[in-house]
């Protein structure tokens, strides 16, 4: 497993359990290469706020969707730039669902058919009944043009 995942897995699991029955979300930034310095950021899922304000546009609540607070995302991107780091990992949970890369996950990770963060991996943690049940790691496959499961991650 990649160090930037393995080193933070317990914290990611705690975050997923703490947010249950809602989806958690977060980002790991790090130096280039699999073994460089890396920092985990728990992010705020504002999906419930968005759903309450505009249910026609944001049809799902935080039980089945996440939306990282844009102010937090900008702060993390600025920190990454300042530290000469990049986004290594996005993570989120699927409460009472399997660990898979959903159509919504794909939609959020792509822009015009290409990944917004092509070097980032995506970890999905399944939480059932308040306990971690499974997890799956995905990365962009340039050849197939899909987010594919990473067995080596």
C-alpha positions as CSV (number, residue, x, y, z in Angstrom):
1,X,0.0,0.0,0.0
2,X,1.2,3.5,-0.8
3,X,2.7,5.2,2.3
4,X,0.5,8.2,1.7
5,X,-2.5,5.9,2.1
6,X,-1.1,3.4,4.7
7,X,0.2,6.1,7.1
8,X,-3.2,7.8,7.3
9,X,-5.6,4.8,7.0
10,X,-6.4,4.7,10.7
11,X,-7.2,8.5,10.7
12,X,-9.3,8.1,7.6
13,X,-11.2,5.3,9.2
14,X,-11.8,7.3,12.3
15,X,-13.0,10.2,10.2
16,X,-15.4,8.0,8.3
17,X,-16.9,6.5,11.5
18,X,-17.2,9.9,13.2
19,X,-19.2,11.3,10.3
20,X,-21.4,8.2,9.9
21,X,-24.3,8.2,8.7
22,X,-23.0,11.0,6.5
23,X,-20.1,10.8,4.0
24,X,-16.8,12.1,5.2
25,X,-14.3,13.6,2.8
26,X,-10.6,14.6,2.9
27,X,-7.4,15.2,1.0
28,X,-3.8,14.1,1.5
29,X,-1.2,16.3,0.0
30,X,2.4,15.3,-0.4
31,X,5.8,15.6,-2.1
32,X,6.3,13.8,-5.5
33,X,7.0,10.1,-5.4
34,X,5.4,7.4,-3.3
35,X,7.6,7.9,-0.2
36,X,7.7,11.7,0.2
37,X,6.3,13.8,3.1
38,X,2.5,13.9,3.2
39,X,-0.2,15.6,5.2
40,X,-3.8,14.6,5.8
41,X,-6.6,17.2,5.8
42,X,-10.0,16.3,7.0
43,X,-12.5,18.4,5.0
44,X,-16.0,19.6,5.7
45,X,-18.7,18.0,3.7
46,X,-21.1,20.9,3.0
47,X,-23.6,18.7,1.0
48,X,-26.3,19.0,3.6
49,X,-26.1,22.8,3.5
50,X,-26.2,22.8,-0.3
51,X,-29.2,20.4,-0.3
52,X,-31.1,22.5,2.2
53,X,-30.5,25.7,0.2
54,X,-31.1,24.3,-3.3
55,X,-32.7,20.8,-3.3
56,X,-33.4,21.1,-7.0
57,X,-29.8,21.4,-7.9
58,X,-28.3,19.4,-5.0
59,X,-30.8,16.5,-5.0
60,X,-28.9,14.3,-2.6
61,X,-27.9,15.0,1.0
62,X,-24.7,14.0,2.8
63,X,-25.9,10.4,3.4
64,X,-25.2,9.7,-0.3
65,X,-23.0,12.6,-1.5
66,X,-20.1,14.9,-0.5
67,X,-19.0,18.3,-1.5
68,X,-15.8,19.7,-0.1
69,X,-16.1,23.3,1.2
70,X,-14.5,25.4,-1.6
71,X,-12.7,27.6,0.9
72,X,-11.1,24.6,2.5
73,X,-10.1,23.2,-0.9
74,X,-8.5,26.6,-1.9
75,X,-6.6,26.7,1.4
76,X,-5.3,23.2,0.9
77,X,-4.3,23.9,-2.7
78,X,-2.4,27.1,-1.6
79,X,-0.7,25.1,1.2
80,X,0.3,22.4,-1.3
81,X,1.7,25.0,-3.7
82,X,3.6,26.8,-0.8
83,X,5.1,23.5,0.3
84,X,5.8,22.3,-3.3
85,X,3.4,19.4,-2.8
86,X,0.6,18.0,-4.9
87,X,-2.7,16.3,-4.2
88,X,-1.9,12.6,-3.6
89,X,-5.2,11.3,-2.4
90,X,-8.9,12.3,-2.2
91,X,-10.9,10.1,0.2
92,X,-14.6,9.8,1.1
93,X,-16.9,7.3,2.7
94,X,-20.0,5.4,1.5
95,X,-22.3,5.0,4.5
96,X,-24.1,1.7,4.3
97,X,-22.9,1.1,0.7
98,X,-20.0,-0.7,-0.9
99,X,-16.6,0.8,-1.6
100,X,-16.8,1.6,-5.3
101,X,-16.1,4.6,-7.5
102,X,-19.6,5.8,-8.3
103,X,-20.8,7.7,-11.4
104,X,-21.0,10.8,-9.2
105,X,-17.4,10.2,-8.0
106,X,-16.4,10.0,-11.7
107,X,-18.3,13.1,-12.6
108,X,-16.7,15.1,-9.9
109,X,-13.2,13.8,-10.7
110,X,-13.4,14.6,-14.4
111,X,-13.5,17.8,-16.5
112,X,-14.2,17.4,-20.2
113,X,-13.5,13.7,-20.0
114,X,-10.0,14.1,-18.4
115,X,-9.1,13.9,-14.7
116,X,-8.9,17.2,-12.8
117,X,-6.1,15.7,-10.7
118,X,-4.5,13.0,-12.9
119,X,-1.8,12.0,-10.4
120,X,-4.2,11.7,-7.4
121,X,-5.6,8.4,-6.1
122,X,-9.1,8.1,-4.7
123,X,-9.9,6.0,-1.6
124,X,-13.5,5.0,-0.9
125,X,-14.3,3.6,2.5
126,X,-17.5,1.6,3.1
127,X,-19.0,2.1,6.5
128,X,-21.9,-0.1,7.6
129,X,-23.6,0.3,10.9
130,X,-20.9,2.7,12.1
131,X,-18.0,0.3,11.3
132,X,-15.5,0.2,8.5
133,X,-16.6,-2.7,6.3
134,X,-14.3,-2.3,3.3
135,X,-12.2,0.1,1.2
136,X,-11.1,0.5,-2.3
137,X,-8.4,2.6,-4.0
138,X,-8.7,4.0,-7.5
139,X,-6.4,5.8,-9.9
140,X,-6.7,7.1,-13.5
141,X,-5.8,4.6,-16.1
142,X,-4.6,6.7,-19.1
143,X,-4.8,3.8,-21.5
144,X,-8.4,2.8,-20.7
145,X,-9.5,6.3,-19.8
146,X,-11.2,5.1,-16.6
147,X,-10.7,5.2,-12.8
148,X,-9.5,1.7,-12.2
149,X,-9.0,-0.2,-8.9
150,X,-5.4,-0.1,-7.6
151,X,-4.4,-3.5,-6.3
152,X,-0.9,-2.3,-5.4
153,X,-2.1,0.7,-3.5
